[in-house]
Amino acid sequence: MKRFYSVKLKEKQEQIPPYVAKHLLRKESPLIEYLAENKALKFVHRKKTNILDCYGEEKYLMIGKLKYPNIWGRKTRMGFMELYLNMRIRQQMSLSRGST
């Protein structure tokens, strides 16, 4: 297993729970989705430093990086906090619309 991405879960006043970060990473990143489908993905949460590390098997990681050169797909230059805030805004908008 090789570490390929790390996320700091605490930014200023925001404290992101690890399970939310895992869900967001799987949902938004095509590379992480590919690794999860092939059961080659492992998340490690280091509580002391409050960092979530993503590990992948080298074989699938190499193939995944060839298929998806950017971890976020077409969303270039977007950090994790921006993705998290976008997810929260979309959730609030869907709740305000309600079920029709």
NORWO-V237226 format. One record per pair of residues at least 6 apart in sequence whose C-alpha atoms are under 7 Angstrom apart, sorted by the first residue. I is the first residue (numbers start at 0). GAP is how many residues later the second one is. If there is no record, write none. Layout:
((I;GAP) (I;GAP))
This chain:
((0;54) (0;55) (0;56) (0;57) (1;53) (1;54) (1;55) (1;56) (2;50) (2;51) (2;52) (2;53) (3;50) (3;51) (4;48) (4;49) (5;45) (5;46) (5;47) (5;48) (6;44) (6;45) (6;46) (7;42) (7;43) (7;44) (8;6) (8;7) (8;41) (8;42) (8;43) (9;6) (9;40) (24;7) (25;6) (25;7) (26;6) (27;44) (28;42) (28;43) (28;44) (29;38) (29;41) (29;42) (29;43) (30;33) (30;34) (30;37) (30;40) (33;30) (34;6) (34;21) (34;25) (39;16) (39;17) (39;20) (40;14) (40;15) (40;16) (41;12) (41;13) (41;14) (42;9) (42;10) (42;11) (42;12) (43;8) (43;9) (43;10) (44;6) (44;7) (44;8) (45;6))
